[in-house]
Amino acid sequence: MVNDPQSQESSWTEDETVDTDGESKQVDPRSLARRLFAQYPTLQGARGAPHTSAPSSSNATPQSIDEYTVKKHIGRGAFGDVYLCQEQHPPHRQLAIKVIRAGMDTADVLARFEAEKNALSMMNHPAIARILDAGATEDGNPYFAMEYVDGVPLTEYCAKNRLTLEERLRLFIEICQGVQHAHNKAVVHRDLKPSNIMVTEVDGVPQAKIIDFGLVKSLLQPLRDHSIHTQYGVALGTFEYMSPEQVKSGGIHLDTRSDIYALGAILYEILTGEFAFPDLRTHGYAELLRIITKVDAIRPSLRLQSTDPARASDHASTLSSEIDPLIKKLRIELDWIVMKSLEKEPERRYQTAQEFAQDISNFLVGDAVQAKPPSVIYLLKKTATRNRGILTATLLVFLSLSLGFSWALIERSKAQSAAQAEMSRSEELQEVVNFQNFQLGNFDLAKMGQQQLSDLMDASKSHAIDSGLEGEALENHIENIETVLAPINWTDLSKKTLHVNILKPSVEVISSQFADRPLVRANLLQTLGQTFLQIGLVTEPTEILHTALQLRREHQGNDHPDTLILINNMGAMLQDQGKQDEAMPYYKEALEGSRRVLGIDHPKTLAYLNNMGTLLEEQGKQDEAMPYFKEALEG
């Protein structure tokens, strides 16, 4: 089950069952409470045996639960409710009581409930809400009473109270220490997120409390008498904070380092005001999983640099800062710290929450941090992996063109007639080029440019550190590099890279390898030119398409359907570039030729009619456009 990021209550999952020798077994809720007291007799406020005095089985808010007066309903999960209550006897403390809703007391729900109780009962740390009592209602539904945390979620507290960067980091260290305490008890939270970290104030000082251990996992021993089997592949947790291994295994095959990733996602959010992966839920499930498991987050400083200036400035104000000083503070060490915690591979993250906290402490006092930027070799490996599809397609087309489509194709060609060999080779080559163009057609030049900048900055930082730079000298070095790189238009640089390294060599190889096969050359050039137009290049693809059209006119004739398609496409290209007057002759020629060759009712003729009407309408010539639209509709 996946929880909403803003939810105050984590849910239990219906995909879990309590199993004993393969058979489901009903659990007596009162016995669960009694076993809890027997196993953990040091619970604060625990009584020798649980009392069972009050609420009814209705969904209405009860007047009392056991020896506690219900003040109000404060939370609702999938299977339980949370009430603010007060002890009926001194010291009349206020507590938060979580109780299973009537009718929801199935064996699996009760087992999950018991797991949370047992986990909380082992905790004794100021950053974790304590469990104080447990029992069962008059109807037999189990409950447990926790320390009531009268606070607000972490992100909300930081923003409302305008906590500075340093104050946020100190508060985050406390959270890490609480998580480390849980890990020392071999407990993985599995649902760490800002809404499960409430912040209160004690003598004017913020204090964080981790709540809701409803998805807890024990690493060493069962937290209950029965095993809970979770359906493999069901995501337990909240996507924005889930580690890659938690997503891939459904929350089963993970350890404490999964919580480290969640802590990193939380730190990213309180520093930048954004999720590490924004808009995750706008994607389909498969794409969402791909992003979490394969895509690297943008560094915090770069995220703020690329955010809408007004929005970034508003966020900086919640840290009592201007945007430029904030970005400067995030740059280098804090970027490294956050990115280390968000590594895809658990072994590359901080190995403990204490290690994470220590690196932040080192940053705050000006000591060297453990986190470092990735090495140049690692960055090159990741870049190659990230762009494997494009690199593979490019290598395929170059190797195929230069080696004549491999020895296997040559050997096979020997057994065929010359005509068959040429046709087969041309068709297969077209398939390879189509594959390459499919890869390139989905390419984002702006994103490529940003990635080039990011990788270059990481490599520069890594090299500077390897050269012995540190402290202020390192910071000045990085600022100098950024000053030099700032005026560069990285999208234009990406275009130039594609032109120099892929487009131009491809045209040269096609022209030389197929000099005696003009129609093969025309097909390849047309496909290549249209693909590079699609990703944002203009001048060079236009020249390539002119060459392809000239080849078709010379060797197929002006009225051949393939020539007419390219003539029409040339008009569309010019129209897209805002050159309506230049587009008109191409559209007219394509339409007139199609009428002669294909007939007035052919789908291509109708499409060309529509194109003429659209172009005239763009030119403000509605009266002239209407006959073309009418003829297209009547056809």
Residue, then its C-alpha position, 0 to 999 in steps of 0.5 A: m500500500v502506498n501512502d499519500p505524502q501528506s497523510q498523517e497516518s500510515s496504513w497497514t496493508e491488507d496484503e499481509t497474513v498471519d501464518t502458523d504452519g501454513e494456516s491462518k490463525q485468529v488472535d485474541p486481542r486481549s492476549l496480545a495486550r497481555r503478552l506485550f506486558a509480559q514481554y515488556p514489564t517496564l512499560q511506563g504506566a503499565r498495569g498488571a493486566p489490561h482493563t476493558s471498560a469502554p467504547s462501543s462498536s460503532n464508528a462514533t467517537p467513544q466517550s472513553i477508552d479504558e481509564y482514559t477520557v476521549k477528548k477528540h479524534i485526531g487521526r484515522g488510518a486504514f484499520g484504526d483510529v487515533y484519539l487524544c485522551q486524558e488519564q482519569h487519574p493523576p497525573h492526568r496526562q494527555l496521551a494519543i491512543k491508537v485503537i483498531r476499528a470495530g470490525m477490522d480485527t482480522a488476524d493480519v491487522l492484529a499482527r501488524f498492530e502488535a508489531e507496532k506496539n512491540a517496536l515502540s515498546m523497545m524505544n527509549h529515546p527523546a526523538i521517538a514517541r514513547i508507548l505508555d500503556a496498552g489494553a483492549t476495549e470493552d469490545g475486545n479491540p486492542y489499543f495502545a497509548m502513546e506519548y501525545v506529541d502536540g506538534v506539527p510536521l517537520t516541513e511545516y514547522c521549518a517553514k512557519n518558524r523560518l528555521t535557518l539552514e543551520e537550525r534545520l541541520r541541527l534538528f535533522i541531526e536529532i532525527c538521525q539520532g532517533v533513527q539510529h536508536a531504532h536501528n540499534k534495536a534492529v528495527v527499520h521504520r520503512d515509512l520515514k517522511p516529514s508527516n511522520i516526524m512531528v516537531t514540538e517546542v520545549d523551553g522554546v527549543p524545537q524537538a523532533k518526535i518520530i511517530d507511526f511505526g505501522l510499517v516497521k520491520s525487524l531485522l533480527q527476530p520477530l516483533r510478534d509471535h507469528s510471522i507476517h508474510t507480505q506479498y512480494g512486489v507490493a510497495l509499502g511506504t510513500f513513494e517520494y521517500m522510498s529507496p530503490e530496494q524498497v520499491k523493487s522488493g515491496g519492502i521485504h529485502l532491505d535493511t537499515r540503509s533504506d531508512i538512510y535513503a528516506l532521511g536523505a529525501i527528507l533532508y533534500e526537501i527541508l533544504t530545497g522545498e522540493f521533493a528529490f523527485p518532483d511530480l512522481r505521481t503524474h507518471g504511470y507506475a512503470e515510469l515511477l519505478r524507473i525514476i526511483t531506481k534509475v534516475d539520479a536526483i538533481r543536486p540541491s544547489l542546482r535544483l534551487q538554481s533551476t527553480d522559478p526565481a520567485r518560488a526559489s526566493d520564497h523558499a529561501s525566505t523560509l530559511s531567513s535567507e536570500i536565494d544566492p547565499l542559500i545556494k552558496k551554502l548548499r554548494i559543495e559539502l551539503d550537495w555531496i552529503v545529500m547526494k551520498s544519502l540518495e545513492k541508488e546502491p545501498e553500499r554507496r550511502y552512509q551505512t548508519a544514521q549516526e554516520f549521516a549525522q556526524d557528517i552534518s555535524n562536521f559541516l556545521v563546525g567546519d571540519a572535513v566531511q566524509a561525503k565526496p563527489p563521485s570520481v571521474i571514472y564513476l561519472l563516466k560509467k554512469t553517463a555511459t549507462r544512463n545514455r546506453g540506448i543512444l550510445t548503442a544506437t549510434l555505435l550500431v549505425f556507425l559500425s553498420l555503415s563502416l563495416g558493411f553490416s558485419w561479416a555475417l551479413i556479407e557471408r549471407s549476401k554471397a549466397q544471394s543474388a546481387a539484387q537480393a543482397e542489396m535490397s536486404r542490406s538496404e532494408e536492414l540498414q534502414e531498420v538500424v537507422n530507424f532505431q537510432n532515430f527513435q532513440l534520438g527523437n525522444f532526446d531532450l537537448a535541454k536536459m542533456g545540456q543540464q546533465q553536461l553541466s552537472d557532470l562537468m561540475d562534479a568532475s571539476k570538484s573531484h579533480a580539485i579535491d584530488s589536487g589537494l584543494e579544500g576549505e575556502a580555496l576549494e569554494n573559490h575554485i568552484e565559484n570561479i568555474e561556475t562564473v566561467l561556465a555561467p554564460i554558456n548556453w548548454t542547450d546550444l552546446s548539446k545541439k553542436t555536440l550532436h551535430v559534430n559527433i553524430l549528424k555530420p559523420s552520419v551524413e558523410v558515411i551515408s554519402s560515401q558508402f551509398a554514392d552509387r545507390p541514390l535512393v538508399r541514400a535519399n531514404l537514410l538522409q530523409t530519416l536522419g534529417q527529420t529526426f534531427l529537426q524533431i530534436g531541435l536542430v534546424t539549419e543542418p537538417t534542412e540542408i540534408l532534406h534538400t539533398a534528399l529531395q533533389l535525389r528523389r526528383e532526379h531518380q524517382g521523378n517529381d510525381h512519385p508518391d515518395t517524392l510528394i511526401l518529402i515535398n509536403n514535409m519540406g513545406a511543413m518544416l518551413q511552416d513550423q519555422g514561421k516561413q509561411d511564404e516559403a512553405m506555400p510552393y511546396y504545399k501546392e506542388a505536393l497537392e497538385g501532384s497527389r491529385r494527378v497521381l493518387g486521385i482527389d479521394h486518396p488520404k494523402t491528397l486529403a491531408y495535403l488539402n488540409n495542410m493548404g487550408t491550415l497555412l492559408e488560415e495562418q496567413g489570415k486568408q480565411d476565405e481562401a482557406m475554406p474551399y480547401f477545408k471543404e474539399a478535404l471534408e467532402g473527400 
